[in-house]
Amino acid sequence: MKNLPDYAFMRLPTVLKAYPVSETLWWDGVKSGEFPAPYKLSKGVTAWLVADIRKLCEDKAKEGRN
C-alpha cells in the first residue's frame, strides 16, 4: 500500500492485509459505518480508495492501544 497513490483502488484481499480483520468483521464494519464504504467499479468488482484505507489505519493508530 505504501507505493500506491491515494487515488488508487484496492480490492478486499489487499485491504485486509492493511487492516487485518476477518472478512465477516470487515463487512459488518462497512454496514455499520465503522469502515469506509466501497466503490462499485463494475459488476462483481468492489474496491476501496487507498486514501480511505490509509485514513482508517491512521485514525485507529491515533486511538492508541487498547
LOMAR-36531 format. One line per field, with one value per residue: residue in three letters; chain; x, y, z of N, C-alpha, C, CB in turn. Coordinates in steps of 0.05 Angstrom, whole numbers, always signed. Atoms other than C-alpha are relative to their C-alpha. Glycine has a CB too. Layout:
<fidrens>
type (ALA, ...);
mol (A, ...);
nX (X, ...);
nY (Y, ...);
nZ (Z, ...);
caX (X, ...);
caY (Y, ...);
caZ (Z, ...);
cX (X, ...);
cY (Y, ...);
cZ (Z, ...);
cbX (X, ...);
cbY (Y, ...);
cbZ (Z, ...);
</fidrens>
This chain:
<fidrens>
type (MET, LYS, ASN, LEU, PRO, ASP, TYR, ALA, PHE, MET, ARG, LEU, PRO, THR, VAL, LEU, LYS, ALA, TYR, PRO, VAL, SER, GLU, THR, LEU, TRP, TRP, ASP, GLY, VAL, LYS, SER, GLY, GLU, PHE, PRO, ALA, PRO, TYR, LYS, LEU, SER, LYS, GLY, VAL, THR, ALA, TRP, LEU, VAL, ALA, ASP, ILE, ARG, LYS, LEU, CYS, GLU, ASP, LYS, ALA, LYS, GLU, GLY, ARG, ASN);
mol (A, A, A, A, A, A, A, A, A, A, A, A, A, A, A, A, A, A, A, A, A, A, A, A, A, A, A, A, A, A, A, A, A, A, A, A, A, A, A, A, A, A, A, A, A, A, A, A, A, A, A, A, A, A, A, A, A, A, A, A, A, A, A, A, A, A);
nX (+17, -18, -7, +23, +10, +25, +24, +2, +20, -9, +21, +2, -23, -21, +10, -2, -28, -6, +16, +4, +23, +13, +18, +26, -2, -2, +26, +17, -9, +9, +29, +5, -13, -26, -20, +9, +16, -15, +9, +7, -14, +15, +14, -17, -26, +3, -27, -1, -21, -23, +2, +19, -12, -21, +12, +9, -23, -11, +19, -1, -26, +2, +16, -18, +3, +20);
nY (-24, -22, -11, -7, -27, -2, +3, +28, +17, +25, +21, +9, +15, -19, -16, +16, +2, -26, -2, +29, +11, +20, -11, -4, -24, -22, -7, -10, -27, -17, -4, -17, -26, -1, +2, -15, +14, +6, -10, +22, -7, +13, +23, +20, -12, -19, -8, -23, -19, +2, -22, +7, +21, -13, -16, +19, +10, -23, -6, +22, -3, -23, +9, +12, +29, +6);
nZ (+0, -3, +27, +16, -4, -15, +17, +10, -12, -11, -4, -28, -12, -6, -23, -24, -7, -13, -24, -3, -14, +17, +21, -12, -17, +19, +11, -22, -5, +23, -4, -23, +4, -13, +21, +24, +20, +25, +26, +18, +24, +21, -11, -13, -7, -22, -9, -18, +6, -18, -19, -21, -17, -15, -21, -20, -15, -15, -21, -19, -14, -17, -23, -19, -5, -21);
caX (+0, +59, +74, +3, -24, -83, -130, -115, -165, -154, -193, -214, -156, -107, -150, -149, -73, -70, -125, -122, -192, -236, -277, -341, -319, -299, -367, -402, -360, -377, -451, -446, -405, -344, -305, -307, -358, -332, -337, -372, -325, -365, -409, -375, -317, -317, -257, -236, -195, -125, -136, -196, -158, -98, -143, -176, -108, -83, -146, -141, -67, -85, -136, -78, -72, -130);
caY (+0, +45, +53, +64, +135, +158, +156, +82, +28, -34, -99, -133, -182, -123, -82, -139, -143, -69, -75, -148, -167, -223, -213, -220, -167, -122, -125, -116, -53, -27, -38, -2, +56, +39, +23, +61, +43, +11, +35, -10, -7, -56, -117, -162, -113, -76, -35, +18, +81, +75, +143, +117, +56, +98, +145, +86, +59, +128, +141, +73, +86, +154, +119, +84, +13, -16);
caZ (+0, +13, -62, -84, -95, -53, -113, -129, -114, -71, -73, -8, -1, -3, +45, +94, +91, +111, +163, +187, +209, +184, +121, +162, +212, +154, +121, +188, +198, +128, +143, +210, +182, +223, +160, +93, +41, -23, -94, -144, -204, -247, -238, -188, -176, -109, -85, -36, -46, -17, +16, +54, +80, +99, +139, +174, +194, +216, +257, +291, +308, +338, +384, +417, +440, +479);
cX (+18, +6, -24, -9, -27, -25, -1, -21, +13, -23, +2, +24, +24, -8, +5, +29, +9, -15, -10, -23, -13, -18, -28, +0, +3, -27, -20, +7, -8, -30, -6, +11, +26, +23, -10, -16, +16, -12, -7, +11, -14, -15, +20, +27, -5, +28, -2, +23, +23, -1, -19, +11, +23, -12, -11, +22, +12, -18, +2, +26, -1, -16, +18, -6, -20, +2);
cY (+25, +13, +8, +29, -1, -6, -28, -15, -26, -19, -10, -15, +19, +18, -16, -6, +26, +3, -28, -8, -21, +14, +6, +25, +25, +9, +10, +29, +19, +6, +20, +28, +3, +0, +14, -17, -4, +15, -24, +8, -12, -24, -20, +11, +23, +7, +24, +18, -4, +22, -6, -21, +12, +16, -18, -9, +22, +6, -21, +3, +23, -7, -12, -30, -5, -29);
cZ (+0, -27, -16, +6, +14, -17, -13, +15, +10, +2, +28, +10, +7, +23, +25, +8, +15, +27, +7, +19, -19, -21, +11, +17, -18, -11, +21, +5, -22, +4, +22, -4, +14, -20, -25, -19, -26, -24, -17, -27, -25, +13, +11, +9, +20, +9, +18, -9, +21, +22, +23, +19, +16, +24, +22, +17, +18, +24, +22, +16, +20, +25, +22, +3, +23, +8);
cbX (-19, +26, +16, -24, -3, -3, +1, +28, -23, +13, +4, -25, +10, +6, -30, -14, +18, -7, -25, +25, -21, -17, -2, -8, +24, +19, -12, +3, +30, +5, -14, +11, -19, +3, +8, +24, -26, +0, +21, -32, +28, +18, -18, +5, +15, -18, +18, +4, -10, +26, -9, -26, +9, +16, -23, -14, +21, +3, -29, -1, +22, -13, -22, -2, +27, -29);
cbY (+0, -8, -21, -18, +15, +27, +21, -14, -6, +4, -23, -16, -20, +18, +7, -27, -4, +23, +20, -12, +23, -20, -20, -24, -2, -7, -25, -17, +0, -15, -26, -13, +21, -24, -30, +12, +17, -30, +18, -4, -9, -9, -14, -22, +11, -11, +5, -9, +29, +3, +26, -11, -24, +19, +18, -23, -11, +24, +2, -27, +5, +23, -19, +13, -14, +6);
cbZ (+24, +13, -15, +8, -27, +12, -22, +2, -19, +28, -21, +3, -20, -25, -4, -3, -26, -18, -4, +10, +7, +17, -23, +17, +19, -23, -15, +25, +3, -27, +5, +25, +9, +19, -7, -14, -7, -5, -14, -2, +1, -24, -22, -18, -25, +23, -24, +30, +1, -16, -14, -13, -17, -18, -12, -14, -19, -18, -10, -14, -21, -14, -8, +27, +7, -10);
</fidrens>
